[in-house]
Amino acid sequence: MRLICPNCGAQYEVPDDVIPDEGRDVQCSNCGDTWFQHHPDNDPDLRDELIASGYVEQTAAEEVADPDMPADDLSSQATEASDGADTDEHPKRRSLDPSIAEVLREEAEREARARAAEAAPLESQPDLGLTEPEDEEARRARQVRERMARMKGVSKEELEAQSRPTPTPIAEDEDLIEDTPTSRRDLLPDIDEVNSSLRPASDRRPAEAADHELAGDGDRDLLQSRSGSGFRRGFALALMLAAVLWAIYSFAPRINAAVPALAPAITQYTNAVDNARAALDEQVRQLLLDAQAQNGS
């Protein structure tokens, strides 16, 4: 079949099997334009053009034989038409670039594989080991058992073995077999065990407190030791600072004589201390007078 680019008019000769029956998108290698190409046997535009041009009606009319023409003339015309069709030379076709033909063939194979994959049924993979999702009640029971196992310090398998109900023997007589529904009490842990695990350490018996050491005891002792050492360090630093200030106030004349550059600052410091002492003395004296007045009254 022949492909003609609607943009630049380039023509290509390609095999009929390159274009599927439902058509496909093709691209011109000359200008890069892309268009949708129908199969020649399923091209609605070509059929409309043939009908509009009257080619279909004219061809049908030529095929209808003249009723007045003798049978010998009809056979001779048919023979001439067949001979003429054999002797006609086919028009030369423009060969398609091998690279373009290879690209079109690969695209056709890819589309065929894609259609085959879409038509194939969904594959199931039972070997993945996926389990059925558990219901809400079973999930909550499993979470409670895991928390109980962590609080008791036992493995989850041991706790499940303890909470699993003991199987009842099967009766020999089938008439005595009864259906006993599973109680929800077997699925949930004992409330007494939960309450005992939630009691504070001060309410427990000495044996329990001694047997089981809390997880944060070591960290708590380390934090207390660090806080105690920090308090001692801060208290010692405050005492040292008070001693230095007292020494500066007491030896202010000697410091002024030894370092005259520090005299203004030391003098201002000593005056502030004197004013503070005077104010404190006045406050204490006033408090003593008020106390004496209250005792006298």
Residue pairs with C-beta under 8 A, 6 or more apart in sequence:
1 13
1 14
1 15
1 16
1 19
1 40
2 11
2 12
2 13
2 14
2 93
3 11
3 12
3 13
3 14
3 26
3 37
4 10
4 11
4 12
5 11
5 28
5 30
5 31
5 33
5 35
6 33
6 35
7 28
7 31
7 33
8 28
8 30
8 31
8 33
10 28
10 29
10 30
10 31
11 94
12 94
12 96
12 97
12 100
13 93
13 94
13 95
13 96
14 96
14 101
14 104
15 101
16 39
16 40
17 108
18 101
18 104
18 105
18 108
19 26
19 37
19 38
19 39
19 40
20 39
20 108
20 111
21 39
21 41
21 42
22 39
22 42
23 36
23 37
23 38
23 39
23 42
24 36
24 37
24 107
24 108
24 111
25 34
25 35
25 36
25 37
26 34
26 35
26 36
26 37
26 104
27 33
27 34
28 34
29 97
29 100
38 44
38 45
38 46
40 46
50 56
51 57
65 74
134 142
137 184
137 187
138 187
141 187
141 188
144 188
144 189
145 156
145 159
145 160
145 163
145 189
146 156
148 159
148 189
148 193
148 194
148 197
149 155
149 156
149 158
149 159
151 197
152 159
152 193
152 197
153 212
163 186
163 189
164 186
165 182
165 186
168 180
170 177
171 177
201 209
201 214
248 255
248 266
248 269
249 269
249 270
249 273
252 266
252 267
252 269
252 270
255 262
255 266
256 262
256 263
256 266
256 267
